[in-house]
């Protein structure tokens, strides 16, 4: 049974007019009559009475009309459900991020993006840089934000921004007032470092290696797995730490933390955006990628 013929019959009975129904369906009256005749042939009985006053359903036609109403409603509900699935797929985005980005930069950016695209459904995963690249390759993460320098054969990696790495101490530390220290002096200071194998620690180790410094050369008083925990410890006056500007900008502005330079050091943490080489076609993923790399929006 052809659903278009069923719909044509249903509307004809509801309108009690072939001419009005033909107009509603944007078709000629002969074409509409042919569709109804096709339905009558498939059922094997006459469905309409035709008169000068219009049309009405036969007894059989009335039964078909009642069932047609339910059938067409179900078809409409099915189409709406399928459309909803398509829209959910379009607006669904899984973002992977290293802890520092996930905690300090990404929430504000996601909030601003959702103001522009309110239907967006964004799921955030906090992972290491290596894990993010693997999940992008496996299509379980759509867009990732990583720290450091990485390569992956199935992933495109673009530098997003750099954040200056500051050596910071509490406002009442004995070194406050000192504008710069040497690398040798640094080796004697109690430092709080990120735990090994974290995004932040890997990045810090790499930067220190560029200056021929290993963590074994430093006076490491404690290792913590959270930059926020490290900042809290330093604020309490217990040690110094290397932290990126985005983590401490409020405390520097308020004067609760003080930054001190290390001679000849220009320490920068680089952050990159990563996405699959296979990502194509218009979707919320490309909208988000464009938004996050735009100089007019991007990170807060």
N, C-alpha and C positions, 0 to 999 in steps of 0.2 A: 504494500500500500504506500503510495506516494504521499509524504507529509505535506507537500505543497498543495496537492489536490485536496487533502483533508482540511488544510487551513483555508483554502478558497471556499470550500463548502461551508465550513463553520462560520466564516464572516458573512457569507451570502444569507444564511439563515438568520444570523444576528441582525443584519441590516434589513432583511426582508426585501432586498433589492439587488438584482444583478448589476444594474448600471452603477449604483453607489459603490458596490464592492469592487467592481472593475476599476473605478476611479481611485479607490483607496489603495489598491494593489498596483496601480500604474500599468494596467494592461487593458487590452481591448475586450469588449463584451464577448465576441466569438471565442477568443482565447480562454476566457474564464468559463464559458459554457462547455468548452471542450474538456477542461480540467475536471469539471463536475461530472461530465459524462464518463470520463475515464474512471473516476471513483465509483460511479454507479455500475460500470461494467465489472470492476474488480470485486465489488460486493455481490453483484448479481441481482440487484433490485433497484427500483426507482426510489430516489431520495427526496425529490422536490416536486411540489405542485406549482405549476406556473399559471398565472391568471393576469388579467388586466390590472389588478390591484397589487401585483408584485409576486413574490414567491413565499412559500411556506413549506415546512418539512412534512413529509409523509410520516406514517407511524414508524416505519423503518428508519427514515431520515432523522426522526426525533431521537431515537436510540443512538444513532451514529453521532448526532450533534452533542449529546451529553458526554459520550466517551471522548469525542474529539476535543471537547473543552479540557478534560483532564489530561489527555495525551499531549496537547499543545502546551499546557502549563508545565508538565514534566519536562518536555523538550526545552522550554525556556529556562527552567531551573537548571537543567543539565548544562546548557550553554553558559549560563551565568557562573556555574561552579567551575567549568573549564576555563572561563575567562579569569576567574579569581586565581586559579592555579598559575596561569600565565603571568598575571600581574604580580603574584607573590614571588615567582622566579625572577621577574624583571627587577623588582625592588629589593630583593634579598642580597645582602652583601656581608661577607665574612672578612674581617680585618684582623691581621696578626701584627703584634707589635712587641718590641722589647719593653721590659718593665718601665724604664725611665720615660719612654715616649708614651706608653699606655697610661702612665700615672700623671704626667705633667703637661703634655702637649695635645694628645689626641682627644680627650674628652671635650674640650672647648671647640675643637675643629668639627667633631661629629655633631655637636649641638648646633653649630652654625649651618652645617650642611643640611641637617634635618629641618631647619627653619626654611631653607630653600626648597627642599624635597621632603615634604612631610610624610609621604608614603614610604619612604625608605625604611627598611628593617635591617639594622646594622648589628651584627654579632661580633664581639671583640674577643680575641684570644691573646693571652699574654704568653709569649714563647721566646726562646733564644733565637738569635739570628739564623743559625743553622736550621733549627726546627721550622722557622718561618719559610725558608727557601724550599725545604723538602715538602711542606704542606702546599705551597703554591704549585710545585711540580705535580703533586698528587691531586690538585684541584679541590682541596679541602679548605684552603684559604685563597681568597681572590686577590687581595692586595695586602702587602706587608710593609712594615717599617722597621728597618734594621740599623744596627750600629756597626761601624767598621767597614773593611774592604773585603768583599766576597765576590765570587763568581759562581755561576751555575749554568749549565748548558741549556736548560729549559726555561730560564727566568731572565727577564730584563730588569736591570738594576740601574736606577738613576739617582745621582746625588741630589739630595733635597735641600739640606741646609747644614751649616756647621754651628756648633755651640762652643764657645770658649770654655776651656777647663780652668777653673780657679782653684788655687790652694787657699783654703779658707780656715779661719779660726774664730773663736768667740770674741766679742768686743772687749772682754777683760783679759785676754791672753797677754802673756808677757812680751810677745813679739809685736803687739799693736804699736804702730808708729814706725816700724821698720818697713821701708818701701820695697826692699829686695833682699833675697837671701841667695847664697850659692848652693850648688848641688851638694857640696860637702856638708854644709850646714843642714840641708834637708835630711841627709842621712842620719842626723842625730835627733831629729824631732819625732815625737810619738804620733804615728799616723793611723787613721782608721780607714781600712780598705774594703771594697766590695769583696764578697766571697769569690773564690776561684770558680772558673767556668761560667760565671754570669756574664751577660753582655757588657756590663760596665767594667768588670775586672779585665776581660779580654782586651777591651779598648785601652784601658789604662796601662796594662802591661805592654801593649804594642807601642804606645806613645813614650813610655819610659825607656824601652829598648832603643828607641831612636836617639836617646841621649846616653846610651851605654849604662843605664841604670836597671838593675833587676830588683824585684821586690825583696830578695834575700839581702840586699844592701841597705834596706830601710828598717827603721824601728817600728815594726807593725804591732800596735797595741791590741788591735781587735779587727776581726773580719765579720762583716754583716751582709745579709743578702738583700738589703733594701737601702736605696739611697735616702729615703726619708728617715730611716733609722739612723743612718750615718750622720745626717744633718742634725737630728735631735741630739745625738751624743756630742757633736762638736759644739752645738749651741750651749750645752751644759758645761762647757769648758774642758771636756775630756778629750784632748787630742785635736789634730788637724786632719783635713781631708781634701782630696781633689774632687771637686764636684762641678758638673756643667752649669753654665749660667742659668739655663731654664729651670733648674732645680732650686736655685738660691736667689733669684733676682729680687724677690720680695724681702728676704732677710738682709740682702745687701742694701736695698733702698731704705729699709727701716733702721739700719745701723746695728742690727743684732749680730751680723757676721761681718768680718773684715777680710778682704782679699789681699794677698801678698804675692808679689812677682818672684819667679825663680829665674835667675840669670840666664840669658840667651834662650829662654824657653817661649815658644809660641804653641801652646798646647791646645789643639782643637779636636773636638769630637765630631766626626762626620756622621750624619744620618741620611739614609737613602730610602727611597720607595722602590718596592719590588713587585713585579706582576708577571703573569704567564705570557710567554710569546704567543700563545694561542688565544689570548683575550681579544676578541673582536666583536663587532656588531654593537648597535646602540643599546646600552643598558645602564643601569644605575652604577655599575662598576666604572664605566668610562666617564660618567658624570662626576663620580667621586674623585677619580684620578685627575681629571681636569681641574676640579675644585681645589684639591690639595696641592697641586703644583702651580697654581695660579699665584702671582705676586699680589693680586688684589684680595685674596682670601687666605688660603693655605692654613698654616698653623697660627694659633693665637699668640 
